[in-house]
Amino acid sequence: MTVPDHLRDTFALLLRAFRDGVAEDEYMPLLTVLARYLCDENVVIVAAELTGRDRGIVLNDVYAAQEHSESTDVDRVVRRLETVGFREWRSKEE
């Protein structure tokens, strides 16, 4: 699967932040963060491409992540994203 043009900046941000892949304990918090700024379909596209997971599984995970409230985990992912340009990306998405 290739990432559509409108998600290339998002995918590039994620690649910079997760050069060695997404750790299991960061996966759901990452989906939680992305779901704040992207529609579910776009979260699925970039997360499936980034992690190599099946899109159907990622979609179910996106729904589950909307209930993820471990703020320390989410905050940790946000801090990681901020080191690679999250604030600038976010300003374009809002």
N, CA, C and O atoms as a CHARMM CRD file, in Angstrom:
* protein
*
  376
    1    1 MET  N      0.84900  -1.17700   0.00000 PROA 1      0.00000
    2    1 MET  CA     0.00000   0.00000   0.00000 PROA 1      0.00000
    3    1 MET  C      0.89000   1.23300   0.00000 PROA 1      0.00000
    4    1 MET  O      1.93700   1.26200   0.64600 PROA 1      0.00000
    5    2 THR  N      0.47100   2.21200  -0.70800 PROA 2      0.00000
    6    2 THR  CA     1.18400   3.48200  -0.68800 PROA 2      0.00000
    7    2 THR  C      0.33700   4.51300   0.03600 PROA 2      0.00000
    8    2 THR  O     -0.89000   4.41600   0.08200 PROA 2      0.00000
    9    3 VAL  N      0.99800   5.47200   0.58400 PROA 3      0.00000
   10    3 VAL  CA     0.32000   6.53500   1.31800 PROA 3      0.00000
   11    3 VAL  C     -0.12800   7.59300   0.32000 PROA 3      0.00000
   12    3 VAL  O      0.67800   8.05300  -0.48900 PROA 3      0.00000
   13    4 PRO  N     -1.39600   7.98600   0.36100 PROA 4      0.00000
   14    4 PRO  CA    -1.87800   9.02900  -0.54800 PROA 4      0.00000
   15    4 PRO  C     -1.14100  10.34800  -0.31100 PROA 4      0.00000
   16    4 PRO  O     -0.61700  10.59800   0.77500 PROA 4      0.00000
   17    5 ASP  N     -1.11300  11.16800  -1.33200 PROA 5      0.00000
   18    5 ASP  CA    -0.39600  12.44500  -1.26500 PROA 5      0.00000
   19    5 ASP  C     -0.80900  13.29100  -0.06600 PROA 5      0.00000
   20    5 ASP  O      0.04300  13.91400   0.56800 PROA 5      0.00000
   21    6 HSD  N     -2.09400  13.32300   0.25100 PROA 6      0.00000
   22    6 HSD  CA    -2.56100  14.18500   1.33900 PROA 6      0.00000
   23    6 HSD  C     -2.10500  13.71000   2.71900 PROA 6      0.00000
   24    6 HSD  O     -2.26300  14.43400   3.70200 PROA 6      0.00000
   25    7 LEU  N     -1.53600  12.49400   2.80300 PROA 7      0.00000
   26    7 LEU  CA    -1.04600  11.97100   4.08000 PROA 7      0.00000
   27    7 LEU  C      0.47300  11.82500   4.12100 PROA 7      0.00000
   28    7 LEU  O      1.02100  11.31100   5.09600 PROA 7      0.00000
   29    8 ARG  N      1.13900  12.26300   3.09200 PROA 8      0.00000
   30    8 ARG  CA     2.60100  12.10000   3.03500 PROA 8      0.00000
   31    8 ARG  C      3.32600  12.83100   4.16300 PROA 8      0.00000
   32    8 ARG  O      4.26400  12.28800   4.74700 PROA 8      0.00000
   33    9 ASP  N      2.90300  14.05700   4.47600 PROA 9      0.00000
   34    9 ASP  CA     3.53400  14.80100   5.58000 PROA 9      0.00000
   35    9 ASP  C      3.32500  14.07600   6.90500 PROA 9      0.00000
   36    9 ASP  O      4.23500  13.99700   7.73100 PROA 9      0.00000
   37   10 THR  N      2.13200  13.55300   7.09600 PROA 10     0.00000
   38   10 THR  CA     1.82200  12.81400   8.32400 PROA 10     0.00000
   39   10 THR  C      2.69200  11.57200   8.41900 PROA 10     0.00000
   40   10 THR  O      3.28100  11.29500   9.46300 PROA 10     0.00000
   41   11 PHE  N      2.76900  10.83100   7.32900 PROA 11     0.00000
   42   11 PHE  CA     3.55700   9.60600   7.33200 PROA 11     0.00000
   43   11 PHE  C      5.04200   9.90900   7.53800 PROA 11     0.00000
   44   11 PHE  O      5.73300   9.18000   8.25000 PROA 11     0.00000
   45   12 ALA  N      5.51900  10.96200   6.92700 PROA 12     0.00000
   46   12 ALA  CA     6.92700  11.35800   7.11100 PROA 12     0.00000
   47   12 ALA  C      7.20300  11.71000   8.57300 PROA 12     0.00000
   48   12 ALA  O      8.24700  11.34000   9.11000 PROA 12     0.00000
   49   13 LEU  N      6.28400  12.41400   9.21400 PROA 13     0.00000
   50   13 LEU  CA     6.42000  12.74100  10.62900 PROA 13     0.00000
   51   13 LEU  C      6.52600  11.45900  11.45800 PROA 13     0.00000
   52   13 LEU  O      7.38300  11.35000  12.33600 PROA 13     0.00000
   53   14 LEU  N      5.66200  10.50600  11.17800 PROA 14     0.00000
   54   14 LEU  CA     5.67300   9.24600  11.92900 PROA 14     0.00000
   55   14 LEU  C      6.95100   8.45900  11.69200 PROA 14     0.00000
   56   14 LEU  O      7.49100   7.85500  12.61900 PROA 14     0.00000
   57   15 LEU  N      7.43000   8.46100  10.47200 PROA 15     0.00000
   58   15 LEU  CA     8.69700   7.76400  10.19300 PROA 15     0.00000
   59   15 LEU  C      9.85700   8.38900  10.95300 PROA 15     0.00000
   60   15 LEU  O     10.73600   7.67900  11.44200 PROA 15     0.00000
   61   16 ARG  N      9.86300   9.70500  11.05400 PROA 16     0.00000
   62   16 ARG  CA    10.92600  10.36800  11.81800 PROA 16     0.00000
   63   16 ARG  C     10.83800  10.02000  13.30400 PROA 16     0.00000
   64   16 ARG  O     11.85500   9.80600  13.96300 PROA 16     0.00000
   65   17 ALA  N      9.62500   9.96900  13.81400 PROA 17     0.00000
   66   17 ALA  CA     9.43300   9.71800  15.24400 PROA 17     0.00000
   67   17 ALA  C      9.65600   8.25200  15.62000 PROA 17     0.00000
   68   17 ALA  O     10.10600   7.95300  16.72600 PROA 17     0.00000
   69   18 PHE  N      9.34800   7.35700  14.71400 PROA 18     0.00000
   70   18 PHE  CA     9.40100   5.93200  15.01200 PROA 18     0.00000
   71   18 PHE  C     10.31300   5.20900  14.02700 PROA 18     0.00000
   72   18 PHE  O      9.89800   4.26800  13.35100 PROA 18     0.00000
   73   19 ARG  N     11.54900   5.66000  13.95800 PROA 19     0.00000
   74   19 ARG  CA    12.53300   5.08900  13.03300 PROA 19     0.00000
   75   19 ARG  C     12.72200   3.58600  13.20800 PROA 19     0.00000
   76   19 ARG  O     12.96400   2.86800  12.23700 PROA 19     0.00000
   77   20 ASP  N     12.61200   3.12100  14.43100 PROA 20     0.00000
   78   20 ASP  CA    12.81600   1.69600  14.71500 PROA 20     0.00000
   79   20 ASP  C     11.49800   0.95300  14.87900 PROA 20     0.00000
   80   20 ASP  O     11.46900  -0.15700  15.41000 PROA 20     0.00000
   81   21 GLY  N     10.42200   1.55500  14.43100 PROA 21     0.00000
   82   21 GLY  CA     9.11200   0.94000  14.56000 PROA 21     0.00000
   83   21 GLY  C      8.37800   1.43400  15.80200 PROA 21     0.00000
   84   21 GLY  O      8.94200   2.12400  16.65100 PROA 21     0.00000
   85   22 VAL  N      7.12400   1.06500  15.87900 PROA 22     0.00000
   86   22 VAL  CA     6.27400   1.48300  16.98800 PROA 22     0.00000
   87   22 VAL  C      6.25800   0.36400  18.02500 PROA 22     0.00000
   88   22 VAL  O      5.83000  -0.75600  17.74400 PROA 22     0.00000
   89   23 ALA  N      6.72900   0.68400  19.22100 PROA 23     0.00000
   90   23 ALA  CA     6.72100  -0.29900  20.30600 PROA 23     0.00000
   91   23 ALA  C      5.27700  -0.60600  20.68700 PROA 23     0.00000
   92   23 ALA  O      4.38800   0.23300  20.53800 PROA 23     0.00000
   93   24 GLU  N      5.06200  -1.79900  21.17100 PROA 24     0.00000
   94   24 GLU  CA     3.71300  -2.23500  21.53800 PROA 24     0.00000
   95   24 GLU  C      3.05700  -1.28400  22.53400 PROA 24     0.00000
   96   24 GLU  O      1.86000  -1.01800  22.43300 PROA 24     0.00000
   97   25 ASP  N      3.81500  -0.77500  23.48500 PROA 25     0.00000
   98   25 ASP  CA     3.23200   0.11700  24.48900 PROA 25     0.00000
   99   25 ASP  C      3.00300   1.54200  23.97000 PROA 25     0.00000
  100   25 ASP  O      2.44900   2.38100  24.68100 PROA 25     0.00000
  101   26 GLU  N      3.42700   1.81200  22.74200 PROA 26     0.00000
  102   26 GLU  CA     3.19100   3.13000  22.13600 PROA 26     0.00000
  103   26 GLU  C      2.11200   3.09400  21.05700 PROA 26     0.00000
  104   26 GLU  O      1.62900   4.13800  20.61800 PROA 26     0.00000
  105   27 TYR  N      1.74000   1.90000  20.63600 PROA 27     0.00000
  106   27 TYR  CA     0.81500   1.74700  19.51600 PROA 27     0.00000
  107   27 TYR  C     -0.56000   2.37500  19.80100 PROA 27     0.00000
  108   27 TYR  O     -1.01000   3.23500  19.04300 PROA 27     0.00000
  109   28 MET  N     -1.21800   1.96000  20.86600 PROA 28     0.00000
  110   28 MET  CA    -2.54500   2.50400  21.17100 PROA 28     0.00000
  111   28 MET  C     -2.48300   3.99900  21.50700 PROA 28     0.00000
  112   28 MET  O     -3.33900   4.75500  21.04700 PROA 28     0.00000
  113   29 PRO  N     -1.50700   4.44400  22.28500 PROA 29     0.00000
  114   29 PRO  CA    -1.41300   5.89300  22.51700 PROA 29     0.00000
  115   29 PRO  C     -1.19200   6.68100  21.21600 PROA 29     0.00000
  116   29 PRO  O     -1.72300   7.78100  21.05800 PROA 29     0.00000
  117   30 LEU  N     -0.41300   6.11900  20.29300 PROA 30     0.00000
  118   30 LEU  CA    -0.21200   6.79800  19.01000 PROA 30     0.00000
  119   30 LEU  C     -1.53100   6.92100  18.26000 PROA 30     0.00000
  120   30 LEU  O     -1.83300   7.97800  17.70600 PROA 30     0.00000
  121   31 LEU  N     -2.31600   5.85200  18.23600 PROA 31     0.00000
  122   31 LEU  CA    -3.62300   5.91900  17.57400 PROA 31     0.00000
  123   31 LEU  C     -4.51200   6.96300  18.24000 PROA 31     0.00000
  124   31 LEU  O     -5.24500   7.68600  17.56500 PROA 31     0.00000
  125   32 THR  N     -4.44500   7.03600  19.55700 PROA 32     0.00000
  126   32 THR  CA    -5.22300   8.03100  20.29900 PROA 32     0.00000
  127   32 THR  C     -4.84800   9.44200  19.86500 PROA 32     0.00000
  128   32 THR  O     -5.72200  10.27400  19.62000 PROA 32     0.00000
  129   33 VAL  N     -3.56600   9.70900  19.77200 PROA 33     0.00000
  130   33 VAL  CA    -3.09400  11.03100  19.36100 PROA 33     0.00000
  131   33 VAL  C     -3.52300  11.33200  17.92600 PROA 33     0.00000
  132   33 VAL  O     -4.05700  12.40600  17.65000 PROA 33     0.00000
  133   34 LEU  N     -3.29600  10.40400  17.03100 PROA 34     0.00000
  134   34 LEU  CA    -3.64500  10.63800  15.62700 PROA 34     0.00000
  135   34 LEU  C     -5.13700  10.86700  15.44000 PROA 34     0.00000
  136   34 LEU  O     -5.54700  11.68200  14.61400 PROA 34     0.00000
  137   35 ALA  N     -5.95100  10.14400  16.21200 PROA 35     0.00000
  138   35 ALA  CA    -7.40100  10.27400  16.08100 PROA 35     0.00000
  139   35 ALA  C     -7.90300  11.65200  16.50100 PROA 35     0.00000
  140   35 ALA  O     -9.02700  12.02700  16.16500 PROA 35     0.00000
  141   36 ARG  N     -7.10200  12.39600  17.21500 PROA 36     0.00000
  142   36 ARG  CA    -7.48000  13.76400  17.59300 PROA 36     0.00000
  143   36 ARG  C     -7.42600  14.71700  16.39600 PROA 36     0.00000
  144   36 ARG  O     -8.08100  15.75900  16.39500 PROA 36     0.00000
  145   37 TYR  N     -6.64400  14.35200  15.38000 PROA 37     0.00000
  146   37 TYR  CA    -6.38600  15.26500  14.26600 PROA 37     0.00000
  147   37 TYR  C     -6.80400  14.73300  12.90200 PROA 37     0.00000
  148   37 TYR  O     -6.96700  15.50400  11.95700 PROA 37     0.00000
  149   38 LEU  N     -6.97900  13.42000  12.79700 PROA 38     0.00000
  150   38 LEU  CA    -7.30100  12.80300  11.51300 PROA 38     0.00000
  151   38 LEU  C     -8.59700  12.00500  11.62500 PROA 38     0.00000
  152   38 LEU  O     -8.96700  11.55300  12.70800 PROA 38     0.00000
  153   39 CYS  N     -9.27300  11.83900  10.50800 PROA 39     0.00000
  154   39 CYS  CA   -10.43500  10.96100  10.51800 PROA 39     0.00000
  155   39 CYS  C     -9.95200   9.51500  10.67300 PROA 39     0.00000
  156   39 CYS  O     -8.78700   9.21400  10.41200 PROA 39     0.00000
  157   40 ASP  N    -10.83900   8.63800  11.09400 PROA 40     0.00000
  158   40 ASP  CA   -10.47300   7.25100  11.34800 PROA 40     0.00000
  159   40 ASP  C     -9.80300   6.60000  10.13900 PROA 40     0.00000
  160   40 ASP  O     -8.80400   5.89500  10.28300 PROA 40     0.00000
  161   41 GLU  N    -10.35300   6.83800   8.95300 PROA 41     0.00000
  162   41 GLU  CA    -9.80300   6.23900   7.74200 PROA 41     0.00000
  163   41 GLU  C     -8.34000   6.63500   7.52700 PROA 41     0.00000
  164   41 GLU  O     -7.51400   5.79600   7.16700 PROA 41     0.00000
  165   42 ASN  N     -8.02600   7.90600   7.74600 PROA 42     0.00000
  166   42 ASN  CA    -6.65100   8.36300   7.55600 PROA 42     0.00000
  167   42 ASN  C     -5.71200   7.81600   8.62900 PROA 42     0.00000
  168   42 ASN  O     -4.55000   7.52100   8.34700 PROA 42     0.00000
  169   43 VAL  N     -6.21200   7.68000   9.85700 PROA 43     0.00000
  170   43 VAL  CA    -5.40400   7.05600  10.90900 PROA 43     0.00000
  171   43 VAL  C     -5.07200   5.62400  10.49800 PROA 43     0.00000
  172   43 VAL  O     -3.93200   5.17900  10.63100 PROA 43     0.00000
  173   44 VAL  N     -6.06900   4.91700  10.00300 PROA 44     0.00000
  174   44 VAL  CA    -5.86500   3.52500   9.57700 PROA 44     0.00000
  175   44 VAL  C     -4.80900   3.45100   8.47900 PROA 44     0.00000
  176   44 VAL  O     -3.92100   2.60000   8.53300 PROA 44     0.00000
  177   45 ILE  N     -4.89400   4.31100   7.50900 PROA 45     0.00000
  178   45 ILE  CA    -3.95400   4.27800   6.38100 PROA 45     0.00000
  179   45 ILE  C     -2.51500   4.44900   6.86900 PROA 45     0.00000
  180   45 ILE  O     -1.64400   3.64500   6.53800 PROA 45     0.00000
  181   46 VAL  N     -2.27300   5.49700   7.65500 PROA 46     0.00000
  182   46 VAL  CA    -0.88200   5.75000   8.06000 PROA 46     0.00000
  183   46 VAL  C     -0.39600   4.73700   9.09200 PROA 46     0.00000
  184   46 VAL  O      0.76600   4.33100   9.05700 PROA 46     0.00000
  185   47 ALA  N     -1.26900   4.32600  10.00600 PROA 47     0.00000
  186   47 ALA  CA    -0.84800   3.37000  11.03400 PROA 47     0.00000
  187   47 ALA  C     -0.59400   1.98600  10.44100 PROA 47     0.00000
  188   47 ALA  O      0.35400   1.30900  10.83600 PROA 47     0.00000
  189   48 ALA  N     -1.42500   1.56600   9.50500 PROA 48     0.00000
  190   48 ALA  CA    -1.21900   0.26400   8.86700 PROA 48     0.00000
  191   48 ALA  C      0.07900   0.25800   8.07100 PROA 48     0.00000
  192   48 ALA  O      0.82800  -0.71800   8.10100 PROA 48     0.00000
  193   49 GLU  N      0.33600   1.32700   7.37300 PROA 49     0.00000
  194   49 GLU  CA     1.57700   1.42700   6.59200 PROA 49     0.00000
  195   49 GLU  C      2.79100   1.46100   7.51400 PROA 49     0.00000
  196   49 GLU  O      3.80000   0.81600   7.23200 PROA 49     0.00000
  197   50 LEU  N      2.70200   2.19600   8.59400 PROA 50     0.00000
  198   50 LEU  CA     3.81600   2.33200   9.52600 PROA 50     0.00000
  199   50 LEU  C      4.12600   1.02600  10.25500 PROA 50     0.00000
  200   50 LEU  O      5.29100   0.68300  10.45500 PROA 50     0.00000
  201   51 THR  N      3.08100   0.30300  10.64900 PROA 51     0.00000
  202   51 THR  CA     3.27400  -0.88600  11.48000 PROA 51     0.00000
  203   51 THR  C      3.22700  -2.19700  10.71600 PROA 51     0.00000
  204   51 THR  O      3.64200  -3.23300  11.23700 PROA 51     0.00000
  205   52 GLY  N      2.72900  -2.16600   9.49400 PROA 52     0.00000
  206   52 GLY  CA     2.59300  -3.40000   8.73000 PROA 52     0.00000
  207   52 GLY  C      1.40300  -4.24600   9.15600 PROA 52     0.00000
  208   52 GLY  O      1.29300  -5.40800   8.76500 PROA 52     0.00000
  209   53 ARG  N      0.52600  -3.67700   9.94500 PROA 53     0.00000
  210   53 ARG  CA    -0.66100  -4.40400  10.40400 PROA 53     0.00000
  211   53 ARG  C     -1.76900  -4.32300   9.36600 PROA 53     0.00000
  212   53 ARG  O     -1.81600  -3.39600   8.55800 PROA 53     0.00000
  213   54 ASP  N     -2.64100  -5.28800   9.40200 PROA 54     0.00000
  214   54 ASP  CA    -3.80300  -5.33600   8.52300 PROA 54     0.00000
  215   54 ASP  C     -4.71900  -4.14300   8.81300 PROA 54     0.00000
  216   54 ASP  O     -4.94300  -3.78700   9.96900 PROA 54     0.00000
  217   55 ARG  N     -5.23700  -3.54100   7.75700 PROA 55     0.00000
  218   55 ARG  CA    -6.06900  -2.34400   7.92600 PROA 55     0.00000
  219   55 ARG  C     -7.32200  -2.60600   8.75100 PROA 55     0.00000
  220   55 ARG  O     -7.74500  -1.73900   9.51500 PROA 55     0.00000
  221   56 GLY  N     -7.92200  -3.78200   8.61300 PROA 56     0.00000
  222   56 GLY  CA    -9.11400  -4.10600   9.39900 PROA 56     0.00000
  223   56 GLY  C     -8.80800  -4.17100  10.88300 PROA 56     0.00000
  224   56 GLY  O     -9.59900  -3.71600  11.70800 PROA 56     0.00000
  225   57 ILE  N     -7.67200  -4.73200  11.21600 PROA 57     0.00000
  226   57 ILE  CA    -7.25500  -4.80300  12.61700 PROA 57     0.00000
  227   57 ILE  C     -6.97200  -3.40500  13.14500 PROA 57     0.00000
  228   57 ILE  O     -7.36100  -3.06100  14.26100 PROA 57     0.00000
  229   58 VAL  N     -6.29100  -2.60700  12.33500 PROA 58     0.00000
  230   58 VAL  CA    -5.98000  -1.23500  12.77000 PROA 58     0.00000
  231   58 VAL  C     -7.26600  -0.44200  12.98600 PROA 58     0.00000
  232   58 VAL  O     -7.35500   0.34500  13.92800 PROA 58     0.00000
  233   59 LEU  N     -8.25500  -0.64000  12.12800 PROA 59     0.00000
  234   59 LEU  CA    -9.52700   0.07600  12.30400 PROA 59     0.00000
  235   59 LEU  C    -10.15100  -0.27300  13.65100 PROA 59     0.00000
  236   59 LEU  O    -10.60300   0.61600  14.37200 PROA 59     0.00000
  237   60 ASN  N    -10.17900  -1.54400  13.99300 PROA 60     0.00000
  238   60 ASN  CA   -10.70400  -1.94000  15.30700 PROA 60     0.00000
  239   60 ASN  C     -9.87900  -1.32700  16.42600 PROA 60     0.00000
  240   60 ASN  O    -10.42300  -0.90600  17.44700 PROA 60     0.00000
  241   61 ASP  N     -8.56900  -1.27700  16.23400 PROA 61     0.00000
  242   61 ASP  CA    -7.69400  -0.67000  17.23800 PROA 61     0.00000
  243   61 ASP  C     -7.95700   0.82700  17.37300 PROA 61     0.00000
  244   61 ASP  O     -7.88100   1.37400  18.47300 PROA 61     0.00000
  245   62 VAL  N     -8.26400   1.49000  16.26100 PROA 62     0.00000
  246   62 VAL  CA    -8.57700   2.92600  16.30400 PROA 62     0.00000
  247   62 VAL  C     -9.82100   3.14800  17.16200 PROA 62     0.00000
  248   62 VAL  O     -9.86000   4.06400  17.98300 PROA 62     0.00000
  249   63 TYR  N    -10.83300   2.30700  16.96700 PROA 63     0.00000
  250   63 TYR  CA   -12.04300   2.44400  17.78000 PROA 63     0.00000
  251   63 TYR  C    -11.72900   2.21300  19.25500 PROA 63     0.00000
  252   63 TYR  O    -12.22500   2.93900  20.11600 PROA 63     0.00000
  253   64 ALA  N    -10.92100   1.21900  19.54500 PROA 64     0.00000
  254   64 ALA  CA   -10.54500   0.92900  20.93200 PROA 64     0.00000
  255   64 ALA  C     -9.68700   2.04800  21.51300 PROA 64     0.00000
  256   64 ALA  O     -9.79700   2.36400  22.69800 PROA 64     0.00000
  257   65 ALA  N     -8.84100   2.64200  20.69100 PROA 65     0.00000
  258   65 ALA  CA    -7.94000   3.69800  21.16300 PROA 65     0.00000
  259   65 ALA  C     -8.70400   4.93700  21.58800 PROA 65     0.00000
  260   65 ALA  O     -8.22000   5.71100  22.41400 PROA 65     0.00000
  261   66 GLN  N     -9.87900   5.13400  21.04100 PROA 66     0.00000
  262   66 GLN  CA   -10.66200   6.30700  21.41500 PROA 66     0.00000
  263   66 GLN  C    -11.05800   6.26500  22.88400 PROA 66     0.00000
  264   66 GLN  O    -11.45100   7.28100  23.45500 PROA 66     0.00000
  265   67 GLU  N    -10.95500   5.09600  23.48900 PROA 67     0.00000
  266   67 GLU  CA   -11.24100   4.95800  24.90900 PROA 67     0.00000
  267   67 GLU  C     -9.95200   4.88600  25.73100 PROA 67     0.00000
  268   67 GLU  O     -9.99800   4.75500  26.95400 PROA 67     0.00000
  269   68 HSD  N     -8.82000   4.97100  25.06700 PROA 68     0.00000
  270   68 HSD  CA    -7.52700   4.89300  25.74200 PROA 68     0.00000
  271   68 HSD  C     -7.29700   6.19400  26.49400 PROA 68     0.00000
  272   68 HSD  O     -7.24100   7.26600  25.89100 PROA 68     0.00000
  273   69 SER  N     -7.16800   6.09900  27.78300 PROA 69     0.00000
  274   69 SER  CA    -7.05200   7.33300  28.56000 PROA 69     0.00000
  275   69 SER  C     -5.80900   7.37700  29.43800 PROA 69     0.00000
  276   69 SER  O     -5.71900   8.21800  30.33300 PROA 69     0.00000
  277   70 GLU  N     -4.87200   6.50700  29.20400 PROA 70     0.00000
  278   70 GLU  CA    -3.63000   6.54300  29.98500 PROA 70     0.00000
  279   70 GLU  C     -2.84000   7.77600  29.55300 PROA 70     0.00000
  280   70 GLU  O     -2.04800   7.72500  28.61300 PROA 70     0.00000
  281   71 SER  N     -3.06500   8.86100  30.24300 PROA 71     0.00000
  282   71 SER  CA    -2.49000  10.12700  29.80800 PROA 71     0.00000
  283   71 SER  C     -0.96700  10.10500  29.79600 PROA 71     0.00000
  284   71 SER  O     -0.35300  10.79400  28.98200 PROA 71     0.00000
  285   72 THR  N     -0.34200   9.32700  30.68100 PROA 72     0.00000
  286   72 THR  CA     1.12500   9.30100  30.67900 PROA 72     0.00000
  287   72 THR  C      1.63900   8.66500  29.39500 PROA 72     0.00000
  288   72 THR  O      2.65000   9.11000  28.85200 PROA 72     0.00000
  289   73 ASP  N      0.96700   7.63900  28.90400 PROA 73     0.00000
  290   73 ASP  CA     1.37200   7.00800  27.65000 PROA 73     0.00000
  291   73 ASP  C      1.14900   7.93600  26.46600 PROA 73     0.00000
  292   73 ASP  O      2.00300   8.06000  25.58700 PROA 73     0.00000
  293   74 VAL  N      0.00200   8.57800  26.45400 PROA 74     0.00000
  294   74 VAL  CA    -0.31400   9.51800  25.38000 PROA 74     0.00000
  295   74 VAL  C      0.65900  10.69400  25.41900 PROA 74     0.00000
  296   74 VAL  O      1.16200  11.11800  24.37900 PROA 74     0.00000
  297   75 ASP  N      0.92000  11.21400  26.59600 PROA 75     0.00000
  298   75 ASP  CA     1.86000  12.32700  26.74100 PROA 75     0.00000
  299   75 ASP  C      3.25700  11.93700  26.25100 PROA 75     0.00000
  300   75 ASP  O      3.94100  12.74100  25.61800 PROA 75     0.00000
  301   76 ARG  N      3.67000  10.72600  26.54000 PROA 76     0.00000
  302   76 ARG  CA     4.99600  10.25100  26.09800 PROA 76     0.00000
  303   76 ARG  C      5.07400  10.21600  24.57200 PROA 76     0.00000
  304   76 ARG  O      6.08600  10.60700  23.99100 PROA 76     0.00000
  305   77 VAL  N      4.00900   9.75000  23.92700 PROA 77     0.00000
  306   77 VAL  CA     3.98600   9.71600  22.46300 PROA 77     0.00000
  307   77 VAL  C      3.98300  11.13400  21.89800 PROA 77     0.00000
  308   77 VAL  O      4.67300  11.40900  20.91600 PROA 77     0.00000
  309   78 VAL  N      3.22300  12.02400  22.50100 PROA 78     0.00000
  310   78 VAL  CA     3.19500  13.42000  22.04400 PROA 78     0.00000
  311   78 VAL  C      4.58600  14.03500  22.16100 PROA 78     0.00000
  312   78 VAL  O      5.04100  14.71300  21.24100 PROA 78     0.00000
  313   79 ARG  N      5.25600  13.80600  23.27200 PROA 79     0.00000
  314   79 ARG  CA     6.62200  14.34900  23.43800 PROA 79     0.00000
  315   79 ARG  C      7.55200  13.79700  22.36200 PROA 79     0.00000
  316   79 ARG  O      8.37600  14.53300  21.81800 PROA 79     0.00000
  317   80 ARG  N      7.42700  12.53100  22.05900 PROA 80     0.00000
  318   80 ARG  CA     8.26200  11.93100  21.00800 PROA 80     0.00000
  319   80 ARG  C      7.97400  12.58200  19.66200 PROA 80     0.00000
  320   80 ARG  O      8.89600  12.90000  18.91100 PROA 80     0.00000
  321   81 LEU  N      6.70800  12.77900  19.36000 PROA 81     0.00000
  322   81 LEU  CA     6.33400  13.42100  18.09400 PROA 81     0.00000
  323   81 LEU  C      6.80100  14.87500  18.04600 PROA 81     0.00000
  324   81 LEU  O      7.19000  15.37100  16.98900 PROA 81     0.00000
  325   82 GLU  N      6.76100  15.54800  19.18300 PROA 82     0.00000
  326   82 GLU  CA     7.17800  16.95200  19.21400 PROA 82     0.00000
  327   82 GLU  C      8.64900  17.12600  18.86900 PROA 82     0.00000
  328   82 GLU  O      9.04000  18.18600  18.38200 PROA 82     0.00000
  329   83 THR  N      9.46500  16.12300  19.10600 PROA 83     0.00000
  330   83 THR  CA    10.89200  16.22800  18.78200 PROA 83     0.00000
  331   83 THR  C     11.15000  16.20500  17.28000 PROA 83     0.00000
  332   83 THR  O     12.25300  16.51400  16.83100 PROA 83     0.00000
  333   84 VAL  N     10.11800  15.83500  16.49400 PROA 84     0.00000
  334   84 VAL  CA    10.31000  15.73400  15.04800 PROA 84     0.00000
  335   84 VAL  C      9.34900  16.61900  14.25400 PROA 84     0.00000
  336   84 VAL  O      9.15900  16.41300  13.05600 PROA 84     0.00000
  337   85 GLY  N      8.73800  17.61100  14.92700 PROA 85     0.00000
  338   85 GLY  CA     7.92400  18.57900  14.18700 PROA 85     0.00000
  339   85 GLY  C      6.42600  18.44500  14.34400 PROA 85     0.00000
  340   85 GLY  O      5.67700  18.91000  13.48500 PROA 85     0.00000
  341   86 PHE  N      5.96900  17.82400  15.41500 PROA 86     0.00000
  342   86 PHE  CA     4.53300  17.62800  15.63300 PROA 86     0.00000
  343   86 PHE  C      3.76300  18.94200  15.71500 PROA 86     0.00000
  344   86 PHE  O      2.67100  19.05400  15.15800 PROA 86     0.00000
  345   87 ARG  N      4.31400  19.92200  16.39700 PROA 87     0.00000
  346   87 ARG  CA     3.59700  21.20100  16.53100 PROA 87     0.00000
  347   87 ARG  C      3.34500  21.84900  15.17100 PROA 87     0.00000
  348   87 ARG  O      2.25400  22.35700  14.91000 PROA 87     0.00000
  349   88 GLU  N      4.35000  21.82800  14.31500 PROA 88     0.00000
  350   88 GLU  CA     4.19800  22.40100  12.97700 PROA 88     0.00000
  351   88 GLU  C      3.18100  21.60000  12.17300 PROA 88     0.00000
  352   88 GLU  O      2.33100  22.17500  11.49200 PROA 88     0.00000
  353   89 TRP  N      3.26700  20.27200  12.25000 PROA 89     0.00000
  354   89 TRP  CA     2.32200  19.40500  11.54500 PROA 89     0.00000
  355   89 TRP  C      0.90600  19.67900  12.03600 PROA 89     0.00000
  356   89 TRP  O     -0.02700  19.81200  11.24500 PROA 89     0.00000
  357   90 ARG  N      0.76500  19.76000  13.35400 PROA 90     0.00000
  358   90 ARG  CA    -0.54200  19.96600  13.95900 PROA 90     0.00000
  359   90 ARG  C     -1.15400  21.28800  13.50500 PROA 90     0.00000
  360   90 ARG  O     -2.35800  21.35800  13.26000 PROA 90     0.00000
  361   91 SER  N     -0.34700  22.32200  13.39200 PROA 91     0.00000
  362   91 SER  CA    -0.87900  23.62000  12.96300 PROA 91     0.00000
  363   91 SER  C     -1.41200  23.56500  11.53200 PROA 91     0.00000
  364   91 SER  O     -2.32600  24.31000  11.17700 PROA 91     0.00000
  365   92 LYS  N     -0.83900  22.68200  10.71200 PROA 92     0.00000
  366   92 LYS  CA    -1.34800  22.51400   9.34200 PROA 92     0.00000
  367   92 LYS  C     -2.64100  21.71000   9.32000 PROA 92     0.00000
  368   92 LYS  O     -3.47900  21.90400   8.43900 PROA 92     0.00000
  369   93 GLU  N     -2.80900  20.80500  10.28700 PROA 93     0.00000
  370   93 GLU  CA    -3.97100  19.92100  10.31800 PROA 93     0.00000
  371   93 GLU  C     -5.19500  20.57700  10.95400 PROA 93     0.00000
  372   93 GLU  O     -6.32300  20.14600  10.71200 PROA 93     0.00000
  373   94 GLU  N     -4.98800  21.59800  11.75300 PROA 94     0.00000
  374   94 GLU  CA    -6.12400  22.21900  12.45300 PROA 94     0.00000
  375   94 GLU  C     -6.84000  23.22600  11.61400 PROA 94     0.00000
  376   94 GLU  O     -7.81300  23.82800  12.06800 PROA 94     0.00000
